[in-house]
Amino acid sequence: MGNLQCPAEDAAHLASIARDICPFPNYNPSPHFFNMLSINSSNHLGNHYAAVQASLTPPQLETFTQSLKTTVGREGKITLGGVGVVALSLAVLFDTLARQAKGEWVSESGPIQGLFVRDLTGRYPPHVYTVSEYLRLVPYIANNPTRMREESERYLRQVLIDKQDVYKGKEDTTGVNMMLGQFFERGLHIHLLRIANSTVVDEIVKSVKAPQKAEQNPSPKESDAETGVGTDSVAKTRKRRIPAPERFTNFQLNCDAEVASKEFLAEVQKSDNQTQEAFVSCQPFNGHIEKTWMHYIASLVWLDVINHPVLGDEPKNTNGLIAQREDFDFKVNALGKWAQ
């Protein structure tokens, strides 16, 4: 569905020019979300594992492999490691260990770098911390069925609780992180249906949503006005033409938007054909700019993420996702030595 104005690649091209003039957040989430929480997660994880190893020098690869063995054990296999949230946790683990092998410092707490979208001040909503904590924990407990079930239940409950505060934010990054949080919640819910009784999972959801509903039951219109994304059904925002997001979303522009907009238009005027064609393509339908060109360009790429079909729609293959049962064997396609 996208931004409903122009192709996503045209909006992204204009945004790259606009950001050079007036910095604003990059709303694109990590591809790990879409790849590892998909029906093809095992293939995506295997490809990522190979790519990460190939990016390392021999000494770095040795360090990476040793760190991997320390984390997951010398047997080198993770239960259900090729699917869903476990695959996502392993993709994050590969990135972390590779960066450490290259001598980079990587925080062991707080939001996982590059996974969610941060605002210009570096802030994240509460559920980002919860999800990051869970993903760091999973490689250590995935082979323990009881612990994995208990912790997954606990973190699903906490993500649902955290989500209640996210709806109160009006920042551009809050809307994106809310969508990603719901997408992860869906993935965690599906994973629990793989390993736990469905009644238990339903009870967790009901136990959190019941007091929330009793305390406050905003209408969809009120919810949309707060975050730009309906709380009852994300898909609803994709079935109608959304009013200018600048009306209900605070776009974080690190500049004087009026001055920057004039500079942006001047830059487009003297640019190549690709840029000018993209500019024509992305003109608003009614020719009206709600605030400034900086706000408008930021809103286009924001909407391309908010209206992403994978984030907005309930999966049509839920049963297929629940039925996934692939473990992940690190020794297969390992470039480093896994000698006992």
C-alpha positions in Angstrom: 0.0 0.0 0.0 2.9 2.3 0.8 2.4 6.1 1.0 -0.3 6.2 -1.7 1.5 9.1 -3.4 4.4 7.6 -5.3 6.6 4.5 -5.5 8.6 3.8 -2.4 11.9 4.0 -4.3 11.1 7.6 -5.4 10.2 8.6 -1.9 13.4 7.0 -0.5 15.5 8.9 -3.1 14.0 12.2 -2.2 14.4 11.4 1.5 18.1 10.8 1.0 18.4 14.3 -0.4 16.2 15.8 2.3 18.2 14.2 5.1 21.4 15.7 3.9 19.8 19.1 4.4 17.6 18.4 7.4 18.4 15.3 9.5 15.4 13.2 10.5 15.1 9.5 11.7 15.6 6.6 9.4 12.3 4.7 9.7 13.5 1.5 8.0 13.6 -1.5 10.5 16.1 -4.2 10.4 15.4 -6.7 7.6 15.9 -9.4 10.3 12.3 -8.7 11.3 10.8 -9.6 8.0 13.2 -12.4 7.2 13.4 -14.3 10.5 9.7 -14.1 11.3 8.7 -15.4 7.9 7.8 -18.9 6.6 11.3 -18.9 5.0 13.1 -18.1 8.2 15.4 -21.1 8.2 16.8 -20.3 4.7 17.2 -16.6 5.7 19.1 -17.5 8.9 21.4 -19.9 7.0 22.2 -17.3 4.4 22.9 -14.7 7.1 25.1 -17.2 9.0 27.1 -17.7 5.9 27.3 -14.0 5.0 28.5 -13.1 8.5 31.3 -15.7 8.5 32.4 -14.7 5.0 32.8 -11.1 6.2 35.4 -12.1 8.8 39.2 -12.5 8.5 40.6 -15.9 9.6 41.5 -14.7 13.1 38.2 -13.0 13.4 36.4 -16.1 12.3 38.2 -18.1 14.9 37.1 -15.7 17.6 33.6 -15.7 16.3 33.3 -19.5 16.3 34.8 -19.8 19.8 32.3 -17.2 21.1 29.5 -19.1 19.4 30.5 -22.4 21.0 30.7 -20.6 24.4 27.2 -19.3 24.0 25.4 -22.3 22.5 27.6 -25.2 23.5 30.0 -27.4 21.6 27.2 -29.6 20.2 26.3 -26.5 18.1 22.6 -27.1 17.8 19.6 -24.9 18.9 16.1 -26.4 19.3 13.7 -24.7 16.9 16.6 -22.3 16.0 15.5 -22.0 12.4 12.1 -20.6 13.1 10.5 -17.4 14.3 11.7 -15.5 17.3 14.5 -18.0 17.9 15.8 -17.5 14.4 15.6 -13.7 15.1 17.6 -14.1 18.3 20.3 -16.1 16.5 20.5 -13.5 13.7 21.1 -10.9 16.4 23.7 -13.1 18.1 25.6 -13.6 14.8 25.7 -9.8 14.3 26.8 -9.2 17.9 29.6 -11.8 17.9 30.9 -10.7 14.5 31.1 -7.1 15.7 33.0 -8.2 18.8 35.3 -10.3 16.8 36.2 -7.2 14.8 37.1 -5.4 18.0 33.9 -3.3 18.2 32.3 -2.6 21.5 28.7 -4.0 21.8 26.4 -3.2 24.7 25.0 -6.2 26.5 22.0 -4.4 27.6 19.4 -1.9 26.3 18.0 -1.8 22.8 19.7 -4.0 20.3 21.4 -1.6 17.8 19.8 -1.4 14.4 16.8 -3.7 15.2 14.2 -1.0 16.1 14.0 2.7 15.1 15.4 5.3 17.4 14.6 8.9 17.5 17.1 11.7 17.2 17.7 11.8 20.9 18.4 8.0 21.1 15.1 7.2 22.9 13.1 4.0 22.5 9.7 3.0 24.0 9.6 0.4 26.8 8.8 -2.7 24.7 12.0 -2.3 22.8 14.0 -2.9 26.0 11.8 -5.9 26.7 12.2 -7.5 23.3 15.9 -6.8 23.2 16.3 -8.5 26.6 14.3 -11.5 25.5 16.3 -11.9 22.2 19.6 -11.8 24.1 18.4 -14.5 26.5 17.0 -17.0 24.0 20.3 -18.6 22.7 21.1 -19.6 26.3 17.7 -21.2 27.1 16.3 -22.5 23.8 17.5 -26.0 24.4 15.7 -26.1 27.8 12.0 -26.6 26.9 10.6 -25.7 30.3 12.7 -22.6 30.8 12.0 -21.5 27.2 8.3 -21.8 27.7 8.3 -20.1 31.0 10.4 -17.1 29.8 8.5 -16.8 26.6 5.2 -16.6 28.5 6.7 -14.0 30.9 8.1 -11.9 28.1 4.9 -12.0 26.1 3.0 -10.7 29.1 5.5 -7.9 29.6 5.4 -6.9 25.9 1.6 -6.7 26.1 1.9 -4.5 29.2 4.6 -2.3 27.7 2.5 -1.7 24.6 -0.1 0.1 26.6 2.2 3.1 27.0 3.3 3.2 23.4 -0.1 4.3 22.2 0.3 7.6 24.1 3.3 8.8 22.0 2.9 11.0 19.0 6.5 10.9 17.7 7.2 9.5 14.2 9.5 6.8 15.6 6.9 5.7 18.2 4.4 4.8 15.4 7.0 2.6 13.6 8.2 1.0 16.8 4.6 0.2 17.8 4.1 -1.6 14.5 7.4 -3.5 15.0 6.4 -4.4 18.6 3.0 -5.8 17.4 4.8 -7.7 14.7 7.2 -9.2 17.2 4.4 -9.9 19.7 2.6 -11.9 16.9 5.8 -13.9 16.3 6.2 -14.6 20.0 2.6 -15.6 20.2 3.0 -18.0 17.3 6.2 -19.5 18.9 4.4 -20.1 22.2 1.7 -22.0 20.2 4.5 -24.2 19.0 5.8 -25.1 22.4 2.9 -24.5 24.9 -0.8 -25.1 25.4 -2.9 -22.7 23.4 -5.2 -22.2 26.4 -2.2 -20.9 28.4 -1.3 -18.4 25.6 -4.9 -17.2 25.4 -5.0 -16.6 29.1 -1.9 -14.5 29.0 -3.4 -12.2 26.4 -6.8 -12.0 28.2 -5.1 -11.3 31.6 -3.4 -8.2 30.2 -6.1 -6.9 27.9 -8.9 -7.2 30.4 -7.7 -4.6 32.9 -6.5 -2.4 30.0 -10.0 -2.4 28.5 -11.6 -1.7 31.9 -9.3 1.2 32.5 -9.5 2.8 29.1 -11.4 1.9 25.9 -10.5 4.6 23.3 -12.4 4.7 20.0 -10.4 3.9 16.9 -10.6 7.5 15.9 -9.0 8.7 19.2 -6.3 6.1 18.9 -5.5 7.1 15.3 -5.2 10.7 16.3 -2.7 9.8 19.0 -0.3 7.6 17.0 -1.4 7.5 13.4 -2.0 3.8 13.7 -5.3 2.2 14.9 -5.0 0.1 18.0 -7.9 -2.2 17.1 -6.7 -3.3 13.7 -3.5 -2.1 12.1 -4.9 -3.3 8.8 -7.6 -0.6 9.0 -5.1 2.1 8.4 -4.2 0.5 5.1 -7.8 0.3 3.8 -8.4 4.0 3.7 -6.5 7.1 2.5 -4.8 8.4 5.7 -5.0 12.2 6.2 -1.7 14.1 6.2 0.3 12.4 9.0 1.7 15.8 9.9 -1.6 16.5 11.5 -1.3 13.8 14.2 2.4 12.8 14.2 5.4 14.8 15.4 8.1 14.4 12.7 11.5 15.0 14.3 13.2 17.4 12.0 16.6 18.6 13.3 16.5 21.9 11.4 14.4 25.0 10.6 11.9 23.2 8.4 10.9 26.3 6.4 14.5 27.2 5.5 15.4 23.6 4.8 12.4 23.2 2.5 13.6 26.1 0.4 17.0 24.6 0.2 15.5 21.2 -0.7 13.5 22.7 -3.6 16.6 24.5 -4.9 18.6 21.3 -4.7 15.9 19.4 -6.7 15.8 22.2 -9.3 19.4 21.7 -10.2 19.5 17.9 -9.8 19.6 15.1 -12.3 16.6 13.7 -14.2 16.1 10.8 -11.8 15.6 13.3 -8.9 13.3 15.6 -10.8 11.2 12.7 -12.1 10.9 11.3 -8.5 9.9 14.8 -7.3 7.1 15.0 -10.0 6.0 11.5 -9.1 5.7 12.3 -5.4 3.7 15.5 -5.7 0.6 15.4 -3.4 -2.6 14.5 -5.0 -4.3 17.8 -4.3 -1.1 19.9 -4.6 -1.4 20.9 -1.0 1.5 20.6 1.5 0.2 20.4 5.1 3.3 22.0 6.7 6.6 22.1 4.9 8.3 20.0 2.2 10.6 18.5 4.9 7.5 17.3 6.8 6.0 16.0 3.6 9.0 14.0 2.5 9.5 12.5 5.9 5.9 11.5 6.0 6.2 9.7 2.7 8.9 7.3 3.8 7.3 7.0 7.2 4.1 5.8 5.6 6.0 3.4 3.5 7.0 1.6 6.7 3.8 2.1 8.6 1.7 0.7 5.7 4.1 -2.2 5.0 1.8 -5.2 4.2 3.8 -7.6 6.3 3.5 -5.4 9.4 -0.1 -4.5 8.8 -1.8 -7.8 7.9 -2.4 -10.8 10.0 -0.4 -13.7 8.4 -2.5 -15.9 6.1 -0.3 -18.9 6.8 -0.5 -18.9 10.6 -1.0 -22.6 10.8 2.0 -23.1 8.6 4.1 -20.9 10.8 3.0 -22.8 13.9 3.9 -26.1 12.3 7.5 -25.0 11.7 9.9 -27.3 13.7 13.4 -26.7 12.3 16.4 -26.8 14.6 19.5 -24.9 13.6 22.9 -26.7 13.4 25.8 -24.4 13.6 28.3 -27.0 12.4 26.5 -27.2 9.0 28.1 -24.6 6.8 30.4 -23.5 9.6 33.6 -22.0 8.2 35.4 -22.2 11.5 36.4 -25.3 13.4 33.9 -27.1 15.6 36.3 -29.7 17.0 35.2 -31.2 20.3 
